Amino acid sequence: MKILLVEDDFASRKFMGKYLSRFGDCDITVDGKEAIDAFVMALTENNPYQLVCLDVMMPEMDGYQVLSEIRQIEAKQGISEDKAVKVIMTTALNEEKNVKKAFDLNCTAYSAKPINTEKFEILLKKIGLIP
């Protein structure tokens, strides 16, 4: 599986990068702009990501903006919903309004920080990314 981790916090980035690398090749970006560039590059190279783990709170371009941009790029490319990248929002923002906003923007799942690796693995199975 090809994974894109978008995380501005160093400790979270290090932890999640190591954890996610168990499931496939994990590219890591530190902000939203870099994430969009990586996403577009992967599509251009015909080697798209299967999973994007996306932090919500980031400077300049937050996770909601990144998610919206990813879905717009997929729409322009004619990528159907069943072929769209799975996006898991990873954030400490667990209020209902934040969760609703993420799902309104078409995220696949929402995972609260700090990440519980056992629950996260169950989530990956639930969305069909690992057996």
PyMOL commands that set and color helices and strands:
alter all, ss='L'
color gray80, all
select helices_A, chain A and resi 10-20+32-44+63-77+81-83+96-104+117-126
alter helices_A, ss='H'
color red, helices_A
select strands_A, chain A and resi 2-6+25-29+51-55+86-91+109-112
alter strands_A, ss='S'
color yellow, strands_A
deselect
rebuild
show_as cartoon
